[in-house]
Amino acid sequence: MKKVTDIVWELAEPVAKENGCALWDVEYVREAGQWYLRLYLDKEGGVDILDCEAVSRKVSDLLDEVDPIESSYMFEVSSAGAERQLKRPSDFERFMGSPVLVKTYKNRDGRKEFAGILAGYEDGAVLLDMGGQAPVRFEKAEVALVRLRVEF
């Protein structure tokens, strides 16, 4: 049986493309006792409210038809954002050399957040250039998340 996020991805991706966007991510999460289905869009030049509205209306209709989720949920469509989370190998490839923030599950050297330049991605391990002699390696099991970091 397919996961909800996979089913929704298959429904939403063509709609995003029709509207000049790319589907960045699909989340189905429980927060404060409520289920949320979220679509994150990306587009060259940025996603605006009209993009979100167009995709939301069409995907909402498709979700009503297919009905892949039995319980009630809140449906949201938004931009992936400038500080989006990197999840897939293709995300890491696309943003190699970009500023990122790595968050770990456990303290490492007394902290859980590490900022630097994405220097590599190998089988889930992240290499981070933090200005030292060699990039620092974070193994897949210790990485809670990696997201782009905007520098001012």
N, C-alpha and C positions, 0 to 999 in steps of 0.2 A: 504494500500500500504506500502511495506517495505521501510525503509530508505536505502539510497545508502550504508552506512557503513555496514548495516546488510547483504545486498546482496553480497558486496565485501568480508565480513568476511566468508560467506558460500562458496564462490569460492576459497578464499585464504587459509583457514585453512588446508584443505587436502594437498595442495601443500606444505605448510610449513612443515607439518608432514612428507611428503615423503622425504623432504630434511633434516630431523633430527632436525627441529626447531619447536618452538611453536609460534603461532601468538599472540603477546602481545596486539596490538591495531591497529585499523584502523581509520584514520582521513580523513575527506573530508572538507577542509577549504578554505576560500577565503583570500588571502593575496596579498596586493598591486594590486588589480584588477585581479588577476589570481587565478583560482581554482587549488588546490593541493589534490591529493589522495595519502595518505601515509600509508604504511604498516610498522609496527614495529615488529621485530622478536626477539626471545629470544632462547638461547640454553645453555645447561650446558657447561661450558668452554668458552663461548662467541661466538658471531656471527662474521663471517668474510666476506670479500667482495665476495668470491665465493658463500657463502650461499645467500647473497643478490641478486647476479646476477642470480643464478639458479631459485630462487623464482620469481624474477622480470620477467624473460623471459616467464615462464609458465603462471603466472597470467596475464601478458600483453596479451598473446594469448587468454586466457579465457575471459578477458574483451572485446577484439575485437569481440569475438563470441557472448557473451551475450549482450553487449552494454548497460549497466545499467545507463550510464550517457550521457545525450543528448549533453551537451556543451563540449567544449574543456577543457582539464585539464593537469596538469603535474603529472606524476606518479613516485613515489619514494619509494624505499624499503631500510630500514636501521635497524640497531640494536636498541633495546629499550634503550640501554645505561645504564651506571652504576647509573646515577641519574634520572632514569625513573619516570614518573608520576604514582601514584597509583590512580586507578579509581574504580575498582570493589571490592566488599566485599572480594573476594578471594585474591586480591592483598594485602589487608590490613592483612588478616589472614596469608598469606605467609611471610610477612615481619614484623610481630609483634616482637617487641624488637630491631628493626633496627633503625639507625639514620635517621631521616627525617627532612624536612623543610616544615612547614605549612605556606602558604601565605593566607592572609585574604583580603576581598574586601575593608574593611574600617579599619582605624587605631584602634588599641586596645592597650592601654597603650603607645600611641605615636609611634607605629610601625605597620608594616604589615607583617613582616617575623619573624617566631619563629622556632628555631632549638631545637631539643630534640630527645628523644627516643619514638618511637611509642608504647604507653602503652595500647591502646584500640581503638575499633571501634564499635559504637553502633548506628544502624539506621542512618548512615551517619555522626554522630558526631565523632570527632577524639579526643582521649585522648593522651596528650603529656606530657611525663616526662621531665621537664626542670630542674631537680635537686632540686625542692622544696619539701615540705612535701607531697603534693598530686599532681597527674597529673592535668594539665590544660585542661579543656574541651572546644573544639571549635565546635559550632553547625554547622550542614550541611549548613545552609543558609549563614553563614559568611565565609566559607572556599572557596577560589578561586581555590587552588590546593594544593596537597600534593605530594611531590616527595622524593625519596631516597636521602640521603646526604652521600657523600663519605668523610670520615675523614682521614686526613693524620697525 
